[in-house]
Amino acid sequence: MLTKGDDYPLHQTSEPIAFAGTDRNFYDRYFFNGYSPDGSVFFAAAMGFYPQLGIVDASFCVIADGVQHNLRASRRSGGERLDLSVGPIAIAIDEPLHKVTLRIAAGDGPLAAELTFTGRHFPIEEPRFIRRNGTRLFMDYTRMTQNGRWSGWLSVDGARTDLGAGWTGTRDRSWGVRPVGAAEPQPPPEGNFNQFFWLWTPCNFDAASLFFHSNDDGVGAPWNRRGVISGDDGTERHFDAPGFAIDWQSGTRRIAQMTADLGGGRALTLTPAGPVFAMSGLGYTHPVWGHGLDHGAELAVAHDRLTEAERGWGNPLAMHIQAFVTAELIDGGRTHHGVGVLEQLFVGPHSPTGLTGLMDPAA
């Protein structure tokens, strides 16, 4: 099967581009978020290709006046991987690894936009994520992450917002193997995972970006952790063994404040200070619009919304979140102030922070 991608020097195997190895769970995804300087307006978008499933899906979400508006779309791909559009949602690569434009066509829903992301630095390649469930591969993927500045406009229910100075955010590209599409018909003999601890904290400062993430097991041992400070001047400093501590919002698994020690007197403090974004708007853990699901039509489009109350702790659609945060970085005797997001997904126990049970709230 030949597609447009075969006319570009992108091949990684002897097969045409349409064939991505042999694992049904192979995926290739774009992710974006952005926010006003005070966090009062927050948007996010994603587009995922699932070559073995023949599906591509996308989503665009905006929080305005406390309400999260979600636009979702899915289509059958026919193996084509260079058509970066799904219904009203389209991506254009203006300058690879530097500038990308996201367009949301006005339709029968409340959202429309034309937003351009310009990177502040060369993308960060995070350590490769590999995780097995017994003998079965659960995850094997690579992600590159980049902070940047946004320009353009967005519209919610006809009310247009023009993005001015200070609108920043993050994009990433990840590809490899994760659970996607319909559930596996035969779980591993050991059962499916019942523990997953995930922190991801891209932050924007005046002249630098900071990245910290951690995947931990139940006793708190990290199986993937890294800290990076990337300067707008192109410098990168990597920290392989940062530590962190968490104060919980009482009666929840949501963070009230997080501190991270990068070593050498470098310290980060993150404090939630704005809207909570439910990642289910982008398909993560969504029971109907999960990644790679076939909706039984060549194109399916849907809209819904989540109020602030519906994004509170306890709603399964709001267990996986990104919280807008203020950030303080102490680096070399200087203190820098900025903003960012604190992505949180905590399932099962995590001894160092006091989490027990499957979804028991913190004390």
N, C-alpha and C positions, 0 to 999 in steps of 0.2 A: 504494500500500500504506500504509494508516494504522495507526499503532501508538500506544502510550500516550504516547510522546514528543510526538506532535502536539497534545496538550492543554496543553503547556507552551510558553512563549515562547522556544524554543530554535532556531528555524529560522535557517539561514545562507544558504539558497538558496530558490528558488521550489518546490523539490521537498519531498515529505514527509520527515520526519526519517530514515526508513529508508534513504534514498538519499544516500550521502555522496560527492557529486561523481562523478567518472568513473574515478579511479585504483583499480585492483584492490588496490593495496597500502595503501590508507587504513586506519588503525588508531586506536584510542582506548583508552588503557591506564592502569590503576592499578598502582602499585608501593609496597611497604612494606618496611622492615626495622626490627628492634629488637634490643636486647641488654641483658643484665644489666650492672650497673656494672663488673664485672671481665671481661666478655666471655665468660664460661664457657658461657653459654646465648645463642644467636643464632638469630633467626627472620627469615624473609622471606616475602613473598607478592606475588602479581601477579594481575591479571585484565585480559584484553584482548579488545576487540570488533573484529571485522573485517567491517564491514557488507557490503562487496562480495563477500566470500567466504561469507557466511551462517554464520559460526562465531564462538563466544565460548569462550575457554579461561581457566583459572585454575590456580593452584598455591599451595601452602603448604609451607614447609620449616622444619625445626628442627634445629639442631646441639646435641646434648646428649651428654655423656660422650664427646666426640670424633667421634660418628657423625652424619652429615647424613641426616635422614629426609625424603623427598620425597613429597608428595601432589600428583597432577596430575589435572585433569579437563577435559573438552572436550564441548561440545554444539553442536547446530545452533541458530541464533538465530532464524530466521524473520523477521529484520529488526528484532526488538524490542530496543531499546537501554536500556530502563529496568528490566529484570529483572536485578538485580545478584547473580545466583546461578548457580553451575555445580555441579551435584551437591551435595557436602557443603560447598562453599565459598561464603560469602555476605558481601556488603558492605552496610552501612547508612550512609547519609549523615545523621548526627545533626544536624549544624550545618554547612552548606556553608562550605568554606575554613577550618574550625576543628576539627571533631570528627567522627571516622569510627569505626565499629565493624566488626571483622572476626570472623566466626563460622565455626568449623570443626566440623561435626557429627561426633560419634563414629560410626564405621562399622566396616568390616572391616579397617581399617588401624590404625596405632599412634597417630595424631594426633587431637587435639581441642583446641579453644580458644574463648575469648571474650575479645577484646582490643580495648580502646578507645584510640585515638590522639587526643590533644589537642594542637593546634598551639601552639608557643611564640611565633609571630610570623605576620604576614601572609605568604602564600607568595611566594617569589622567582620572578619570570619570567626564565628564562635567555634569552640571545640566540637568535633563531630559527636552527635548524640547517638549512642548505641545502647540498647537495653533489650534483654531477652527475658521471656517468661518461660522458665524451664528451658526446653530445647527450641522453643519457637521464638523467632525474631518478632519483637514488639515495636521497636523503633530503630531506625538507622537513617539519619538524615543530617544534612548540613544546612546552616543558616548564616546568611550575611545580613548585618544590621547597620543602618545608617540614620543618623539624625540630620534634620534639615529644616529649611524655612518654606512656608507655604505662601502662595499668592493666588489671587483669583476671587471667586465668589461662590456662595452657596445660598440656597433658598429653601425655606421650610414653610409650607402652607402659603406660598406667595410672598412671604416676607424675606427680602434679599439682604444678605450680609456680605459686604465687601471686606476681604481680608487685608488688613493693613500691616504695619510694622509690628513685629513681636509675635506673629503667629508661627509656632514651631511644631515639631512632631517627629515621628520616627517612621521609617519604612523597613520592611525586611523582605527577603526572598529566601524561601526554604524549599528543599527538594529531597526526596528519598522515600522512606517507608514509614508510615504511621497507619494506625487503624482507620480506614475510610470505607464509605459505602455501607452496604448491609452487614449485619453482624455475622461473624464466623459461625457456621453451623455446628462446628465441633470445637468447644473450648479446649485449651490444654488440660492434661490430666491434673495438673496442680491447681487448676482454676484460673480465672482471670485476675488481673492485678486488683488489689484492694488497698493499695497505698501509692500515693503520688503527691509529692511536695514540690511546688514550683513557684519560684520568684523570678521576676524579670523587671528591670528598673532602668530603662533608658531615660536620661535627664539632659536637659539643655541649659547650659550656662552661657554667659556673655561671649566667651572666647574659646569654649571647649565643650565637649560632650562627655558624659560618663555612662558606662554600661556595667551593670552588675547582674548576674543571674546565678541561680542555684537550683539544681535538682538533687534532692536528698532522699536517702532511704529512711526507714522508720526509726533507726537509732541515731539519725542525724548525719551519717557519713555521706558526703557529697559524691555522686557519680558523674556530675558535670557541673563545674563551677568556674567562673572567671570574672575578673574585674578589669576594665579598660578605661583609661582616660585618653581621649583623642582630641588634640588641639586643632583649631581652625587653620593652624600653620602646617598641618600635615604630620605632626608628631604623634606617636602612639606609645603609651606606657601600659604594659600588661601586668596584672597581678594574679598569680596562680592560686594563692591560698588565702583569700580574704575570709574573714569571719563576720558573723552578723548576729544581732539580737532583736527580738520582737516583743513589743507590748501589744496585747490584744484588746480590741473592743469587747467589753464584757458580754458574755453570753453569745458570742459569735466566733467564726473563724475568719474575721476580718482584722486587718492590722490598724492599730491606732498610731503607732510610730515604729519605724525600723531604723536601726543603726548598722552600719557596716564598717569594719576596720580593714582597710586595704593594706596596712603595713606601712612602716616608715613614717608614722605620724600622719597618715592620710586617713581621713574619716568622713563618712557620709551619713547624713540624717535625712530621712524622708518622713513627711507628715501629710496625711490626706487633707486636702483643703478645697475640694470641689466635687463635681459629680462622680458617681460610680457608674461605669459603663459595663453593661452585661454582655459578655463575649458571645452569648447565645445569639445575639443579633447578627453576628458573622458566621453562625452555624455551629460554633463550638458547643458540643454536648446537646444540641437542639434535637428533640425527638422527631421532628418532621423535616427540618431543613438542615440536618447534619451533613457533613461534607461527603460529596460523591454519591448521594442518593439519587435514584432515578425517579422522576416525578410523573412518568408515564406519558410524556408529551415531548415534542421537539423543543418547545420552550415553555417554561412555567415561570410566572412572576407573582410575587405576593408582597403585601405591605402589612405591618402591624406596628404597635407602639407599646412601650412599657413606661408606666408612671414611675415617679421616684419611689413611691411606696412599694410598687411591684418589683423594684430592684433591690429591696431590702433583704437582709439575711433571712434564710428559710425558704425562699422561692428557688426550686431547682434550676430555673432559668437564670439565676443570678448567683450561682455558686462560683463560677469562673468569671472574674471581673478584672477590669483595669480601673484603678482609682487615680484621679488627678492629684498630684502632690506638689508641695513646695519642697525644695531640695537645698541643703546646706552642705558644701564640700569644704573641708579643711585640707589644704594642700600646700606643703612647704611653708607653713606659718601664715598663709593667707587664707581668708575665708571668702568663699564664693557663694552667691545665692542664685538659684534658678528654679525651674519647674520641670516636671516630667510625669511619668506614670509609674504606678506600682501594680504590676500584674500578679494576681494571686489565684492559685488553685491548690487546695489542700484537701486531700482525701486520705483517710486512715491516720495512723499514729505518727508522731514526730517528737521523740523524747526530749530534745533540747528545749523546745518551745512549749512543752506541756500538753501537746495534743494527744488525745487517746480516742479509742473507738474508731468507727468508720467516719462519722460526721459529727461527733460530739463537739459541742461548742467549747471554746477555751474557758478556763475558770476566770 
